[in-house]
Amino acid sequence: MKALVISDTHGCTRRAFEAHNLSEPVDVIIHLGDGCADADMLRAALDIPVISIAGNCDPRTNVPRERLWECEGKRILLTHGDAYQVKSGLSRLLLRAKEVGVDAVLFGHTHVGMVENFSGLQLLNPGSLANYGCHRSYAVLTITTDGITSCHYDID
């Protein structure tokens, strides 16, 4: 399973579509919040599933704020990250990952991309595709029964 992972689009759908074109073919798009309307637009325009969660800038939505996703025998926590105060560190997020027993955590909110491994737990933040600051990025996640790999990409 190959997934395009994006977050914090904040209305910048042009870059979301560009990231999709650069990553093709993908089996699914995962949007990690602050752009539920953008995720809906991707869902309507593309012929692939879009999994989305709500972020702190997605008011009045019925989209869940967190989701456990199982794929290829792996458990993955999808969250925006603000509820775990990820801008102040990852300790709360790591506790949540341990609590729910996952192989990976995908989160956003910081607008800063990262891929890290903490004792076998993969943490992935694709960064932001919005016009804030000068750095915009996305990630591609590959999930097999053997493991999870990810690549992080910058985009103009």
CYANA upper distance limits for C-alpha pairs under 8 A (distance plus 0.5 A):
  1 MET  CA     26 VAL  CA      8.24
  1 MET  CA     27 ASP  CA      6.62
  1 MET  CA     28 VAL  CA      8.45
  1 MET  CA     71 CYS  CA      8.24
  1 MET  CA     72 GLU  CA      8.09
  1 MET  CA    142 THR  CA      6.23
  1 MET  CA    143 ILE  CA      5.69
  1 MET  CA    144 THR  CA      7.01
  2 LYS  CA     25 PRO  CA      8.41
  2 LYS  CA     26 VAL  CA      5.60
  2 LYS  CA     27 ASP  CA      5.87
  2 LYS  CA     28 VAL  CA      7.31
  2 LYS  CA    140 VAL  CA      7.52
  2 LYS  CA    141 LEU  CA      6.30
  2 LYS  CA    142 THR  CA      5.06
  2 LYS  CA    143 ILE  CA      6.95
  3 ALA  CA     26 VAL  CA      6.02
  3 ALA  CA     27 ASP  CA      6.35
  3 ALA  CA     28 VAL  CA      5.39
  3 ALA  CA     29 ILE  CA      5.99
  3 ALA  CA     30 ILE  CA      7.26
  3 ALA  CA    140 VAL  CA      6.14
  3 ALA  CA    141 LEU  CA      5.57
  3 ALA  CA    142 THR  CA      6.85
  4 LEU  CA     19 ALA  CA      8.34
  4 LEU  CA     20 HIS  CA      7.32
  4 LEU  CA     23 SER  CA      7.34
  4 LEU  CA     26 VAL  CA      6.93
  4 LEU  CA     28 VAL  CA      6.96
  4 LEU  CA     29 ILE  CA      5.25
  4 LEU  CA     30 ILE  CA      6.63
  4 LEU  CA    138 TYR  CA      8.06
  4 LEU  CA    139 ALA  CA      6.59
  4 LEU  CA    140 VAL  CA      5.19
  4 LEU  CA    141 LEU  CA      6.95
  5 VAL  CA     29 ILE  CA      6.48
  5 VAL  CA     30 ILE  CA      5.29
  5 VAL  CA     31 HIS  CA      6.59
  5 VAL  CA     32 LEU  CA      8.08
  5 VAL  CA    126 PRO  CA      6.73
  5 VAL  CA    138 TYR  CA      6.62
  5 VAL  CA    139 ALA  CA      5.58
  5 VAL  CA    140 VAL  CA      6.28
  5 VAL  CA    141 LEU  CA      7.43
  6 ILE  CA     16 ALA  CA      7.91
  6 ILE  CA     29 ILE  CA      8.14
  6 ILE  CA     30 ILE  CA      6.72
  6 ILE  CA     31 HIS  CA      5.47
  6 ILE  CA     32 LEU  CA      6.78
  6 ILE  CA    126 PRO  CA      6.15
  6 ILE  CA    127 GLY  CA      7.76
  6 ILE  CA    128 SER  CA      7.59
  6 ILE  CA    129 LEU  CA      7.92
  6 ILE  CA    137 SER  CA      8.46
  6 ILE  CA    138 TYR  CA      5.74
  6 ILE  CA    139 ALA  CA      7.13
  7 SER  CA     31 HIS  CA      5.79
  7 SER  CA     32 LEU  CA      5.14
  7 SER  CA     33 GLY  CA      6.11
  7 SER  CA     34 ASP  CA      7.26
  7 SER  CA     35 GLY  CA      7.88
  7 SER  CA    107 PHE  CA      8.37
  7 SER  CA    108 GLY  CA      6.15
  7 SER  CA    109 HIS  CA      8.09
  7 SER  CA    111 HIS  CA      8.47
  7 SER  CA    126 PRO  CA      6.94
  7 SER  CA    127 GLY  CA      6.91
  7 SER  CA    128 SER  CA      6.00
  7 SER  CA    129 LEU  CA      7.45
  7 SER  CA    138 TYR  CA      8.12
  8 ASP  CA     32 LEU  CA      7.63
  8 ASP  CA     33 GLY  CA      6.40
  8 ASP  CA     34 ASP  CA      5.20
  8 ASP  CA     35 GLY  CA      6.55
  8 ASP  CA    108 GLY  CA      7.28
  8 ASP  CA    109 HIS  CA      7.14
  8 ASP  CA    111 HIS  CA      7.29
  8 ASP  CA    127 GLY  CA      7.85
  8 ASP  CA    128 SER  CA      5.36
  8 ASP  CA    129 LEU  CA      6.76
  8 ASP  CA    130 ALA  CA      6.87
  9 THR  CA     13 THR  CA      7.26
  9 THR  CA     16 ALA  CA      7.72
  9 THR  CA     33 GLY  CA      8.50
  9 THR  CA     34 ASP  CA      6.89
  9 THR  CA     35 GLY  CA      5.89
  9 THR  CA     38 ASP  CA      7.63
  9 THR  CA    128 SER  CA      6.56
  9 THR  CA    129 LEU  CA      5.35
  9 THR  CA    130 ALA  CA      5.27
 10 HIS  CA     34 ASP  CA      6.22
 10 HIS  CA     35 GLY  CA      5.55
 10 HIS  CA     38 ASP  CA      8.14
 10 HIS  CA    129 LEU  CA      8.32
 10 HIS  CA    130 ALA  CA      6.16
 11 GLY  CA     35 GLY  CA      6.79
 11 GLY  CA     37 ALA  CA      8.20
 11 GLY  CA     38 ASP  CA      6.59
 11 GLY  CA    130 ALA  CA      7.71
 12 CYS  CA     16 ALA  CA      7.35
 12 CYS  CA     38 ASP  CA      8.17
 12 CYS  CA    129 LEU  CA      7.10
 12 CYS  CA    130 ALA  CA      5.99
 12 CYS  CA    131 ASN  CA      7.81
 13 THR  CA     17 PHE  CA      6.67
 13 THR  CA     38 ASP  CA      6.50
 13 THR  CA     41 MET  CA      8.50
 14 ARG  CA     18 GLU  CA      6.69
 15 ARG  CA     19 ALA  CA      6.46
 15 ARG  CA    129 LEU  CA      6.69
 15 ARG  CA    155 ILE  CA      8.31
 16 ALA  CA     20 HIS  CA      6.77
 16 ALA  CA    129 LEU  CA      7.42
 17 PHE  CA     21 ASN  CA      6.71
 17 PHE  CA     42 LEU  CA      8.02
 18 GLU  CA     22 LEU  CA      6.66
 19 ALA  CA     23 SER  CA      6.58
 19 ALA  CA    138 TYR  CA      7.46
 19 ALA  CA    155 ILE  CA      8.06
 20 HIS  CA     24 GLU  CA      6.53
 20 HIS  CA     26 VAL  CA      8.32
 23 SER  CA    140 VAL  CA      7.72
 27 ASP  CA     48 ILE  CA      6.95
 27 ASP  CA     49 PRO  CA      7.84
 28 VAL  CA     48 ILE  CA      6.34
 28 VAL  CA     49 PRO  CA      5.58
 28 VAL  CA     50 VAL  CA      6.33
 28 VAL  CA     51 ILE  CA      7.90
 29 ILE  CA     48 ILE  CA      7.98
 29 ILE  CA     49 PRO  CA      6.92
 29 ILE  CA     50 VAL  CA      5.20
 29 ILE  CA     51 ILE  CA      6.70
 30 ILE  CA     50 VAL  CA      6.33
 30 ILE  CA     51 ILE  CA      5.32
 30 ILE  CA     52 SER  CA      6.31
 31 HIS  CA     35 GLY  CA      8.22
 31 HIS  CA     36 CYS  CA      8.35
 31 HIS  CA     39 ALA  CA      6.83
 31 HIS  CA     50 VAL  CA      7.78
 31 HIS  CA     51 ILE  CA      6.72
 31 HIS  CA     52 SER  CA      5.17
 31 HIS  CA     53 ILE  CA      7.07
 32 LEU  CA     52 SER  CA      6.45
 32 LEU  CA     53 ILE  CA      5.92
 32 LEU  CA     54 ALA  CA      7.45
 32 LEU  CA     55 GLY  CA      7.64
 32 LEU  CA     78 LEU  CA      7.32
 32 LEU  CA     79 THR  CA      6.77
 32 LEU  CA     80 HIS  CA      5.83
 32 LEU  CA    106 LEU  CA      8.00
 32 LEU  CA    107 PHE  CA      6.63
 32 LEU  CA    108 GLY  CA      6.47
 33 GLY  CA     52 SER  CA      7.23
 33 GLY  CA     53 ILE  CA      5.73
 33 GLY  CA     54 ALA  CA      4.96
 33 GLY  CA     55 GLY  CA      4.58
 33 GLY  CA     56 ASN  CA      8.11
 33 GLY  CA     57 CYS  CA      8.32
 33 GLY  CA     58 ASP  CA      7.72
 33 GLY  CA     79 THR  CA      8.30
 33 GLY  CA     80 HIS  CA      6.00
 33 GLY  CA    108 GLY  CA      7.70
 33 GLY  CA    109 HIS  CA      8.31
 34 ASP  CA     54 ALA  CA      6.85
 34 ASP  CA     55 GLY  CA      5.08
 34 ASP  CA     56 ASN  CA      6.96
 34 ASP  CA     57 CYS  CA      5.52
 34 ASP  CA     58 ASP  CA      6.01
 34 ASP  CA     80 HIS  CA      8.41
 34 ASP  CA    109 HIS  CA      8.32
 35 GLY  CA     39 ALA  CA      6.79
 35 GLY  CA     54 ALA  CA      8.06
 35 GLY  CA     55 GLY  CA      8.03
 35 GLY  CA     57 CYS  CA      8.07
 35 GLY  CA     58 ASP  CA      7.09
 36 CYS  CA     40 ASP  CA      6.76
 36 CYS  CA     52 SER  CA      7.39
 36 CYS  CA     53 ILE  CA      7.70
 36 CYS  CA     54 ALA  CA      6.68
 36 CYS  CA     55 GLY  CA      8.48
 36 CYS  CA     58 ASP  CA      6.81
 36 CYS  CA     61 THR  CA      8.48
 36 CYS  CA     63 VAL  CA      8.20
 37 ALA  CA     41 MET  CA      6.76
 38 ASP  CA     42 LEU  CA      6.82
 39 ALA  CA     43 ARG  CA      6.59
 39 ALA  CA     50 VAL  CA      7.32
 39 ALA  CA     51 ILE  CA      8.45
 39 ALA  CA     52 SER  CA      6.98
 40 ASP  CA     44 ALA  CA      6.68
 41 MET  CA     45 ALA  CA      6.65
 42 LEU  CA     46 LEU  CA      6.30
 42 LEU  CA     50 VAL  CA      7.73
 43 ARG  CA     47 ASP  CA      7.92
 43 ARG  CA     48 ILE  CA      7.70
 43 ARG  CA     49 PRO  CA      7.15
 43 ARG  CA     50 VAL  CA      6.08
 52 SER  CA     63 VAL  CA      7.75
 53 ILE  CA     63 VAL  CA      6.23
 53 ILE  CA     64 PRO  CA      5.85
 53 ILE  CA     65 ARG  CA      5.75
 53 ILE  CA     66 GLU  CA      6.64
 53 ILE  CA     67 ARG  CA      7.70
 53 ILE  CA     78 LEU  CA      7.84
 53 ILE  CA     79 THR  CA      7.26
 53 ILE  CA     80 HIS  CA      7.60
 54 ALA  CA     58 ASP  CA      6.20
 54 ALA  CA     61 THR  CA      7.96
 54 ALA  CA     63 VAL  CA      6.11
 54 ALA  CA     64 PRO  CA      6.39
 54 ALA  CA     65 ARG  CA      5.28
 54 ALA  CA     66 GLU  CA      8.13
 54 ALA  CA     80 HIS  CA      7.37
 55 GLY  CA     65 ARG  CA      7.01
 55 GLY  CA     80 HIS  CA      5.74
 55 GLY  CA     81 GLY  CA      8.45
 55 GLY  CA     82 ASP  CA      7.97
 55 GLY  CA    109 HIS  CA      8.05
 56 ASN  CA     80 HIS  CA      8.24
 56 ASN  CA     82 ASP  CA      7.33
 65 ARG  CA     79 THR  CA      6.84
 65 ARG  CA     80 HIS  CA      7.50
 66 GLU  CA     77 LEU  CA      7.86
 66 GLU  CA     78 LEU  CA      6.15
 66 GLU  CA     79 THR  CA      5.14
 66 GLU  CA     80 HIS  CA      7.80
 67 ARG  CA     77 LEU  CA      6.49
 67 ARG  CA     78 LEU  CA      5.63
 67 ARG  CA     79 THR  CA      7.16
 68 LEU  CA     75 ARG  CA      7.28
 68 LEU  CA     76 ILE  CA      6.22
 68 LEU  CA     77 LEU  CA      5.22
 68 LEU  CA     78 LEU  CA      6.69
 69 TRP  CA     75 ARG  CA      6.37
 69 TRP  CA     76 ILE  CA      5.62
 69 TRP  CA     77 LEU  CA      6.83
 69 TRP  CA     78 LEU  CA      7.71
 70 GLU  CA     74 LYS  CA      6.00
 70 GLU  CA     75 ARG  CA      5.13
 70 GLU  CA     76 ILE  CA      6.66
 71 CYS  CA     75 ARG  CA      7.19
 71 CYS  CA     76 ILE  CA      8.36
 71 CYS  CA    143 ILE  CA      7.63
 72 GLU  CA    143 ILE  CA      7.05
 72 GLU  CA    144 THR  CA      6.04
 72 GLU  CA    145 THR  CA      5.65
 73 GLY  CA    145 THR  CA      6.57
 74 LYS  CA    102 VAL  CA      7.93
 74 LYS  CA    103 ASP  CA      6.60
 74 LYS  CA    143 ILE  CA      8.26
 74 LYS  CA    145 THR  CA      7.80
 74 LYS  CA    147 GLY  CA      8.29
 75 ARG  CA    101 GLY  CA      8.01
 75 ARG  CA    102 VAL  CA      5.27
 75 ARG  CA    103 ASP  CA      5.91
 75 ARG  CA    104 ALA  CA      7.35
 76 ILE  CA    102 VAL  CA      5.94
 76 ILE  CA    103 ASP  CA      6.36
 76 ILE  CA    104 ALA  CA      5.36
 76 ILE  CA    105 VAL  CA      6.15
 76 ILE  CA    106 LEU  CA      7.80
 77 LEU  CA     97 ALA  CA      7.62
 77 LEU  CA    102 VAL  CA      6.98
 77 LEU  CA    104 ALA  CA      6.86
 77 LEU  CA    105 VAL  CA      5.20
 77 LEU  CA    106 LEU  CA      6.67
 78 LEU  CA    105 VAL  CA      6.60
 78 LEU  CA    106 LEU  CA      5.51
 78 LEU  CA    107 PHE  CA      6.64
 79 THR  CA    105 VAL  CA      8.18
 79 THR  CA    106 LEU  CA      6.89
 79 THR  CA    107 PHE  CA      5.54
 79 THR  CA    108 GLY  CA      7.84
 80 HIS  CA    106 LEU  CA      8.49
 80 HIS  CA    107 PHE  CA      5.42
 80 HIS  CA    108 GLY  CA      5.43
 80 HIS  CA    109 HIS  CA      6.25
 81 GLY  CA     85 GLN  CA      6.92
 81 GLY  CA     86 VAL  CA      6.13
 81 GLY  CA     93 LEU  CA      7.98
 81 GLY  CA    107 PHE  CA      5.89
 81 GLY  CA    108 GLY  CA      6.26
 81 GLY  CA    109 HIS  CA      6.18
 82 ASP  CA     86 VAL  CA      6.60
 82 ASP  CA     87 LYS  CA      8.12
 82 ASP  CA    109 HIS  CA      6.56
 84 TYR  CA     90 LEU  CA      8.14
 84 TYR  CA     92 ARG  CA      5.81
 84 TYR  CA     93 LEU  CA      5.96
 85 GLN  CA     89 GLY  CA      7.40
 85 GLN  CA     90 LEU  CA      8.16
 85 GLN  CA     92 ARG  CA      7.77
 86 VAL  CA     90 LEU  CA      5.83
 86 VAL  CA     92 ARG  CA      8.18
 86 VAL  CA     93 LEU  CA      7.61
 86 VAL  CA    109 HIS  CA      7.99
 86 VAL  CA    110 THR  CA      7.52
 87 LYS  CA    109 HIS  CA      8.12
 87 LYS  CA    110 THR  CA      6.28
 90 LEU  CA     94 LEU  CA      6.59
 91 SER  CA     95 LEU  CA      6.75
 92 ARG  CA     96 ARG  CA      6.80
 93 LEU  CA     97 ALA  CA      6.71
 94 LEU  CA     98 LYS  CA      6.75
 95 LEU  CA     99 GLU  CA      6.60
 96 ARG  CA    100 VAL  CA      6.80
 97 ALA  CA    101 GLY  CA      6.35
 97 ALA  CA    102 VAL  CA      6.24
 97 ALA  CA    104 ALA  CA      8.29
 97 ALA  CA    105 VAL  CA      7.42
 98 LYS  CA    102 VAL  CA      7.36
102 VAL  CA    121 LEU  CA      8.01
103 ASP  CA    120 GLY  CA      7.90
103 ASP  CA    121 LEU  CA      5.85
103 ASP  CA    122 GLN  CA      7.09
104 ALA  CA    121 LEU  CA      5.87
104 ALA  CA    122 GLN  CA      5.03
104 ALA  CA    123 LEU  CA      6.31
104 ALA  CA    124 LEU  CA      8.19
104 ALA  CA    148 ILE  CA      8.46
105 VAL  CA    121 LEU  CA      8.11
105 VAL  CA    122 GLN  CA      6.81
105 VAL  CA    123 LEU  CA      5.45
105 VAL  CA    124 LEU  CA      6.78
106 LEU  CA    123 LEU  CA      6.59
106 LEU  CA    124 LEU  CA      5.39
106 LEU  CA    125 ASN  CA      6.40
107 PHE  CA    123 LEU  CA      8.30
107 PHE  CA    124 LEU  CA      6.89
107 PHE  CA    125 ASN  CA      5.59
107 PHE  CA    126 PRO  CA      8.12
108 GLY  CA    112 VAL  CA      8.40
108 GLY  CA    125 ASN  CA      5.75
108 GLY  CA    126 PRO  CA      7.20
108 GLY  CA    127 GLY  CA      6.85
108 GLY  CA    128 SER  CA      8.15
109 HIS  CA    127 GLY  CA      8.44
110 THR  CA    127 GLY  CA      7.56
111 HIS  CA    126 PRO  CA      8.49
111 HIS  CA    127 GLY  CA      4.98
111 HIS  CA    128 SER  CA      5.10
111 HIS  CA    136 ARG  CA      8.49
112 VAL  CA    125 ASN  CA      7.56
112 VAL  CA    126 PRO  CA      7.85
112 VAL  CA    127 GLY  CA      4.91
112 VAL  CA    128 SER  CA      7.25
113 GLY  CA    124 LEU  CA      8.04
113 GLY  CA    125 ASN  CA      5.42
113 GLY  CA    126 PRO  CA      5.23
113 GLY  CA    127 GLY  CA      4.30
113 GLY  CA    128 SER  CA      7.93
113 GLY  CA    137 SER  CA      7.21
113 GLY  CA    138 TYR  CA      8.04
113 GLY  CA    152 HIS  CA      7.86
114 MET  CA    123 LEU  CA      8.11
114 MET  CA    124 LEU  CA      6.22
114 MET  CA    125 ASN  CA      5.56
114 MET  CA    126 PRO  CA      7.10
114 MET  CA    127 GLY  CA      7.77
114 MET  CA    152 HIS  CA      8.05
115 VAL  CA    122 GLN  CA      7.71
115 VAL  CA    123 LEU  CA      6.21
115 VAL  CA    124 LEU  CA      5.14
115 VAL  CA    125 ASN  CA      7.02
115 VAL  CA    150 SER  CA      8.01
115 VAL  CA    151 CYS  CA      8.47
115 VAL  CA    152 HIS  CA      7.99
116 GLU  CA    122 GLN  CA      6.36
116 GLU  CA    123 LEU  CA      5.71
116 GLU  CA    124 LEU  CA      7.18
117 ASN  CA    121 LEU  CA      5.98
117 ASN  CA    122 GLN  CA      5.04
117 ASN  CA    123 LEU  CA      6.64
118 PHE  CA    122 GLN  CA      6.89
118 PHE  CA    123 LEU  CA      8.05
122 GLN  CA    148 ILE  CA      8.41
124 LEU  CA    150 SER  CA      8.38
125 ASN  CA    139 ALA  CA      8.36
126 PRO  CA    137 SER  CA      6.66
126 PRO  CA    138 TYR  CA      5.01
126 PRO  CA    139 ALA  CA      5.46
126 PRO  CA    152 HIS  CA      7.19
127 GLY  CA    136 ARG  CA      7.08
127 GLY  CA    137 SER  CA      5.75
127 GLY  CA    138 TYR  CA      6.50
128 SER  CA    135 HIS  CA      8.30
128 SER  CA    136 ARG  CA      5.80
128 SER  CA    137 SER  CA      6.14
128 SER  CA    138 TYR  CA      7.45
129 LEU  CA    136 ARG  CA      5.37
129 LEU  CA    137 SER  CA      6.30
129 LEU  CA    138 TYR  CA      7.61
129 LEU  CA    155 ILE  CA      8.41
130 ALA  CA    136 ARG  CA      7.31
131 ASN  CA    136 ARG  CA      8.25
135 HIS  CA    154 ASP  CA      7.84
135 HIS  CA    155 ILE  CA      8.38
135 HIS  CA    156 ASP  CA      8.50
136 ARG  CA    154 ASP  CA      6.35
136 ARG  CA    155 ILE  CA      6.08
136 ARG  CA    156 ASP  CA      7.20
137 SER  CA    152 HIS  CA      7.68
137 SER  CA    153 TYR  CA      6.00
137 SER  CA    154 ASP  CA      4.77
137 SER  CA    155 ILE  CA      5.86
138 TYR  CA    152 HIS  CA      6.53
138 TYR  CA    153 TYR  CA      6.00
138 TYR  CA    154 ASP  CA      7.13
138 TYR  CA    155 ILE  CA      8.05
139 ALA  CA    150 SER  CA      7.31
139 ALA  CA    151 CYS  CA      6.06
139 ALA  CA    152 HIS  CA      4.86
139 ALA  CA    153 TYR  CA      6.36
140 VAL  CA    150 SER  CA      6.07
140 VAL  CA    151 CYS  CA      5.84
140 VAL  CA    152 HIS  CA      7.06
141 LEU  CA    148 ILE  CA      7.56
141 LEU  CA    149 THR  CA      6.34
141 LEU  CA    150 SER  CA      4.86
141 LEU  CA    151 CYS  CA      7.13
142 THR  CA    148 ILE  CA      6.23
142 THR  CA    149 THR  CA      5.73
142 THR  CA    150 SER  CA      6.59
143 ILE  CA    147 GLY  CA      6.55
143 ILE  CA    148 ILE  CA      5.11
143 ILE  CA    149 THR  CA      7.11
144 THR  CA    148 ILE  CA      6.86
